[in-house]
Amino acid sequence: MMKFLIVALVTIGPALAQVGSPQKPPLTDREQVKADRAKAAEADKSAPATRPWDRDADGKRPWDQKPSKP
């Protein structure tokens, strides 16, 4: 009986140790482009609309005309 258990353990053990995780197939070129575009669009939405480094102390851009004082 003990020999049967040892033989069963030796033969069945490696089969039970294998993990049958399904792998996703790689993305096609079209799917990759769509994913990249979606990621870029999301980054544009979350990016700040104003850039503080291109504004003066009064909040105007250097190329905007400043109102002349009468």
Steps between C-alpha positions, in 0.01 A plus 500: 500500500781740587672430167178581315470835675862588425460405131176696479660803664802487270291471184216736589704761689665671200171512313331676792787748529446633149302819485273530201469877500359621170716763339344785309597507136721793407327814379475558129652814352157660467410427863836633616449826309149539642631440852781753452259762367260442788785534749617824333145641502465418869833669572385812313178513700678472832777747410460855626367739238716791608872488524629723777851523358392694190317778688612824658430599857169655393386177335548617142707325243799696371355523148163629621466873471489673830237771528647844458448739786323826396 
